[in-house]
């Protein structure tokens, strides 16, 4: 269910982006130059959001606080339902 929601959000984001791009090209004096600047700004926003989310996940998993080592955290992400020793839900 969660993946379906993410796919839906991606489709909506792509549609909104396409509409905004079309409006940008048709209404801006810069034409394609304005569009390419908008795409660059959007890509920068996506990179910033991804970095922020990665930081949140590292904190949530305890990687940055020393609660979990990086290999254990990576295993949790790759195999979230696998049985483990020494990890307790809390």
Steps between C-alpha positions, in 0.01 A plus 500: 500500500782739587672450165176571320467829688856595407439418135183709509688792653766467233241510224337808652838672540589423138167634376535818704855542377395454138222758534733747668765442234249561223381819670858612553590458134184663369494799737865577564710725284793265547323212327714188518766676706239569767390138489852368541555730798176372652610140448835574666323662797264202528793255490676697773184486714474123447866450597453713813188306597674167447794608715263615774310171492824301509606693809162429665536129425856487632384661825194272523714190447760621746787494253625849588452455874697175514195290592541291184803450284462578133501135387213412737303805393549410132385144572188639670422705192565220252332220701258666743313179592799271550549360853785661695688448823568780743241743363193562707198709412473781742 
